Amino acid sequence: MSKVLVALSVSVDGYITGRDPGTGRGLGDAPMLFDWYFDGDTPSGVFDGFRLSEPSARVFDALAARVGASLVGRHTYDDSGWSGGGTPHPDAPLVVLSHRPAPQRNDRQTFVSTGIADAVAAAREIAGDKDVALMGGGVATEALAAGLVDEVILHQVPILLGGGRPFFQPLPAHVRLRLVEAVAAPGVTHLHYEVVR
């Protein structure tokens, strides 16, 4: 069965955006959370235009190759400008958890309004034998609270933002993690955890 994973760039103090993110403003005042995508000499084998350090390329491409569908919440969808039919992954379709309808029909996007369990189930069906990647703090928190997440990957950037949208919102209970791998790379440390059940 496919796995459900959360993988995001995050500041040391736990933010996935800076202040004032939104449509047309992306990550607000924190675009440096993704500098590691472009500050190396090794081209990504999955994402055109990404040039990472060698250790980041190894981690990033191995992870990206696993993804068969992405799942996001409406804030991430709107902030990222995907309303025109875009997706965060070049090969994987996108599932959007939203109570608002899709801005337009698109074959690579599926909207689900009936909750996180249904959204994850739809993404798993689309992903087939590949994995589902969750993006956004709200979706990640809902899925963790529902016991639907198998892995948490933090691409931790060495900066304290002091504000923005936090990676995790309050959880109803502790979620124990087991460190699988830690990879230090220029401008980022990749921390790969398994959720302990």
C-alpha positions in Angstrom: 0.0 0.0 0.0 1.2 3.5 -0.7 2.5 5.7 2.1 1.3 9.2 3.1 4.1 11.6 3.8 4.5 15.2 4.7 7.5 17.0 3.2 8.0 20.7 3.5 10.7 23.3 3.8 10.5 24.8 7.3 12.4 27.4 9.3 14.1 26.4 12.5 11.3 28.1 14.5 8.7 26.0 12.6 7.3 28.3 9.9 6.5 27.2 6.3 5.8 30.8 5.1 6.9 34.2 6.2 4.6 37.1 7.1 1.8 38.0 4.7 1.7 35.0 2.4 -1.1 34.8 -0.1 -2.2 34.7 -3.7 0.4 36.6 -5.8 2.7 36.9 -2.7 3.6 33.2 -2.4 5.5 32.7 0.9 5.3 36.3 1.9 8.7 37.6 3.2 10.3 34.1 3.3 11.3 33.0 -0.3 14.6 31.9 1.2 12.9 28.7 2.4 13.4 27.4 -1.1 16.8 28.8 -2.0 18.3 25.3 -1.6 16.3 24.3 -4.7 18.5 26.5 -6.9 21.9 27.1 -5.1 23.8 24.0 -6.2 25.4 22.5 -9.2 23.5 19.2 -9.4 20.4 19.3 -11.7 17.3 17.5 -10.4 16.4 14.5 -12.4 12.7 15.1 -11.6 12.1 18.9 -11.6 13.3 20.9 -14.5 15.3 24.0 -13.5 16.1 22.8 -10.0 19.9 22.9 -9.3 20.6 21.6 -5.9 23.7 20.6 -3.9 24.7 17.0 -4.4 23.3 15.8 -1.0 20.1 17.7 -1.5 19.6 16.4 -5.0 20.0 12.8 -3.8 17.4 13.3 -1.0 15.0 15.5 -3.1 15.0 13.3 -6.2 14.5 10.0 -4.3 11.5 11.6 -2.5 10.0 13.2 -5.6 10.3 9.9 -7.5 8.0 8.2 -4.9 5.1 10.7 -5.3 2.1 9.6 -7.3 -0.3 12.3 -6.0 -0.1 15.5 -4.0 -2.7 16.7 -1.5 -3.0 20.3 -0.4 -5.5 22.5 1.4 -7.1 25.5 -0.1 -4.7 28.1 1.4 -1.7 26.3 -0.1 -3.6 25.9 -3.4 -4.4 29.6 -3.6 -1.1 30.9 -2.3 0.8 28.8 -4.8 -1.2 30.0 -7.8 -2.4 26.6 -9.0 -5.9 27.7 -9.9 -4.9 27.8 -13.6 -4.4 24.0 -13.5 -0.9 23.8 -12.1 0.4 21.1 -9.7 3.4 21.1 -7.3 4.8 17.9 -9.0 5.6 17.6 -12.7 4.1 14.1 -13.0 1.7 13.7 -10.1 -1.9 14.9 -10.1 -3.2 17.2 -7.4 -6.0 16.6 -4.8 -7.3 19.7 -3.1 -9.2 19.6 0.2 -11.6 22.5 0.0 -15.2 23.5 0.8 -15.1 26.0 -2.1 -15.5 24.7 -5.6 -12.6 24.5 -8.1 -12.1 27.7 -10.0 -12.1 25.7 -13.3 -12.2 22.0 -14.4 -8.8 20.4 -14.9 -7.9 16.8 -15.5 -4.8 17.0 -13.2 -6.8 18.4 -10.2 -9.4 16.7 -8.0 -11.4 18.7 -5.4 -12.7 16.9 -2.3 -14.9 18.7 0.2 -15.9 15.8 2.6 -12.9 15.8 4.9 -9.3 14.7 5.3 -10.0 10.9 5.3 -11.8 11.1 2.0 -9.2 13.4 0.5 -6.4 11.0 1.5 -8.4 8.1 0.1 -8.9 9.9 -3.2 -5.2 10.8 -3.4 -4.2 7.1 -2.6 -6.4 5.9 -5.4 -4.9 8.4 -7.9 -1.3 7.5 -6.7 -1.8 3.8 -7.3 1.3 2.1 -6.0 3.2 5.4 -5.4 3.0 7.6 -2.4 0.9 10.6 -1.4 2.6 13.8 -0.5 0.8 16.3 1.8 1.5 20.0 1.5 0.4 22.7 3.9 0.2 23.0 7.6 -3.6 22.5 7.9 -3.7 19.4 5.8 -0.6 17.9 7.5 -2.1 18.6 11.0 -5.5 17.2 10.1 -4.0 14.0 8.6 -1.6 13.6 11.6 -4.6 14.0 14.0 -6.5 11.3 12.1 -3.6 8.9 12.1 -3.2 9.0 8.3 0.5 10.0 8.0 3.4 7.5 7.7 6.4 9.8 7.3 7.3 13.4 8.2 10.2 15.0 6.2 11.5 18.4 7.3 13.8 20.3 5.0 15.0 22.6 7.8 16.4 25.9 6.6 18.8 27.6 9.1 16.7 30.8 9.7 14.4 32.0 12.5 11.5 33.8 10.7 9.8 34.9 13.9 6.4 34.8 12.2 4.4 33.4 9.3 2.2 30.3 8.9 3.4 27.5 11.2 4.0 24.0 9.8 1.9 22.3 12.5 -1.3 23.5 14.1 -2.3 22.2 17.6 -2.7 18.5 17.7 -5.1 16.6 20.0 -2.4 14.2 21.2 1.4 13.6 20.9 2.7 12.1 17.7 5.9 10.1 18.2 8.5 10.1 15.5 11.5 7.9 14.8 14.5 9.5 13.0 15.2 7.5 9.8 17.9 9.8 8.3 19.5 13.2 8.8 21.4 14.7 5.8 23.2 18.0 6.3 23.5 20.0 3.0 24.4 23.5 2.1 21.6 25.8 3.3 19.3 23.0 4.6 19.2 19.9 6.8 17.0 17.1 5.6 15.3 15.3 8.5 13.3 12.1 7.6 11.1 10.7 10.3 8.7 7.7 10.5 5.5 8.1 12.5 5.5 5.6 15.4 2.2 3.8 15.8 
